[in-house]
Amino acid sequence: MIQGVSPTKSKLIEAKRSLALAKEGHTLLDKKRNVLIREMMRLIDAAREVQENMETVFAEAYDGLQKANLSIGIEYVEEIGLAVEEVDDLSIRLRSVMGVEVPEVSEINEGITPSYGFSETNADLDKAYKAFKRALSLITRLTEIETSVYRLAVEITKTQRRVNALENVLIPRYEEVVKFIESYLEETERDDFFRMKRLKQRKEVRT
């Protein structure tokens, strides 16, 4: 006897319904977890590629900046740097991955629109300017990816807990209840059958 379980046909129907729902929920959550994991792995690969590009771009940027400092002077380069407009037109929208909202940041225009004149500057400064613009774009992309990976990882952990609870607790529990009630009802039906058979035999003997 399972404590708190009434071995009736109505309880059997209820237990079977709960078992079916638990199995369906387990299937859906398992699919969700797999989709989230695939998306997270894709983003991790993308992050690795962005990081590799950043190393190259930053090396180019600092190389160009160093050469510009030597050729036209650090103070003048600093003045030009102060005149460069800040990027303040970034927009962020959210997209859903299996119910998880992850950010998508608008791309930065990497075209060169310098706010300095060309008469007293050189190609080294242009190279540095372009490389730093590219670096800013990569940093934005990496931030977007890392935020998405974090949110996906949190949801994967939650989903995994639910899958484990269904797989290791609820589904076995409902299976046990169904098995217990079915066994009890079968035994009761056998007892009733033999009882009715004996009664019939007694009636036949009397007649």
N, C-alpha and C positions, 0 to 999 in steps of 0.2 A: 504494500500500500504506500503510495506516494503521499506524503503529508499535504493536506490542503487541496487535494484533487478528488473530485467526485467522479467515480467511474461510470458515467452515464453516456448515452448516445449523443445528447446535446453537447456535453463537454468534449466528446470525441470530435464532433464536427467543428467545434470552436478551436480545439487544439490543432486539427489538420489545417484549418484556415490560417491560424497564426504561423504554423510551420511553413506553409506555402508563401506567405507574405515575407517571412524571415529569409527564406531561400531566394526569393525574388529581390529583396533588398540587398542581400549579399552579392548577388550577380551584378546588380546595377552599381553598387559601391566599388566592387572589384574592377569593373570596366572604367569607372570614373578615376580610380586610383591609377590604373595603367595609362589612361590618357594624360593625366597630370604628370606622371613620371616621364612619359615620352616628351611632353612639352618642356619640362624642366631640363631634361638632358639635351634637347635641341638648343635651349637658351644657354646652357653651360658651354656647349661647343661654340656657340656664337660669341660668348664672352671671352673664351680663350683666343679666338681669332682677333677680336677687338683689342685685347691686351697686347697681343703680338704686334699689331699695327701701331698701337700707341707707342711702344718702345722705339719703333723705327721713326715715327713722326716726331716724337719729342727729341730724338737724337738730331734729326734734320733741323728742327726749330732752334735748338740751342747752338748748333753749329753755325747756322745763319746769323743768329743773334750775336754770337761771339765775334764773327767776322765783321758784322756791321759795327759793333762797338769799337773794334780796332781801326776800321777804315773811316768812320765818320764821327766817332767819339761817343762815349757812354752817356754824357749829359744830353747830347742832342737826341740820341735814341730814346732816352727817358722822356724827353719833352714830347716826342712823337707818340710814345706809348700812352701818355696822358691824354692825348688828343683822339685816340682811337675810341670810337663809340662802344658802349657796353651792349651786349646782346640782351634785350629785354622783351623780345617778342616770341618767346617760346610758348607753345601751347601743349597742354597735356590732355589726352582723352583716354578713356578706359575701355578696354575690350574684355569680354568674358570668355574664360576658358573653363568649361564645366562648372559655371557658377562662381568662379574666382575672378575678381576684377584685377586686371594687370594694366599698368600704364603704357601708353604709346606717346612718345614725345615727338613733336614736330621736328623735321630735319632742319639743321642750320645751313643757310646758304654759304657754301664754301668759296664762292666767287670773290675775287679780290676787288674791293672798292675802297682803297686806302684813302685816309683823310689827310694825307701829307703830300707835298709836292715831290716831283721826281727830279727837280734840278739839283737838290743838295743831298739826295739819297742814292742808293745803288741797288744792284740786283740781290746782294746779300740780305738787305733789309726786306726786300720783297719776298725772298725765299723764307725768311723767318716769319713774316706776317702770314703768308699762306700756310705754312706748317702749323703755326699756333691756331689758326682758324680751323684747320683740319683736326688738330688735337682737341679743340673745344667740342667739335662735332662727335668725336669718338668718346669723349668723357660723358657727354649727354647720352649717347647710345649705351655706354657701359652702365650708367646709373639706372637707366630704364630696365636693362636686363637684370641687374642685381636686385632691384626692387621686385621685379616679376618672379625671379627665382625664390626670393625669400617668401613671398606670399604663397607661391605654389608649394613650397616645402612645408609651410605651416598647415595648409589644407591637406596635403598628403599625409601628414602625421595624424590629423584629426580623422581622416577617412580610414587610415590603417587601424586606428583604435576601434572604430565602428565595425570594420570588417572582422577584426579579432573577436570583438564581443559577440557578433552574430555567429561566427565560425566555432568559437570555443565555449560559448555559454548558452545563448538563446536557442540556436538550432539543435544542439544535443539535448537541451532541456525539453523542447517541444517533441523531439523524436522519442525521448524517454516516456513522456506523458502519453503520446499516441500509442506506443507499444504497450504500456501498462494498461490503458483503458481497453484496447483491443483484446489483450490477453484476458483481462477480467471479464469482459462481455462474452468472449468465446467460452470461457469456463462456465459462466452463468448459463449460457445457452445449452451447453452439454448437460449440465445438472438438470435443467428444466426438461431437456429431451428425455433423459433417463428416468426422471420422475414421472413424466407423462407416460412413458413406456411401461413402467411398473404399475401405474394406475390402470392402464389398459389391460395388462395381463391379469391383474386381480379381478377386474370386471369380467374378463373372459372365463376365469376359473369359477366365479360365482354362478355364471350362467351355464 
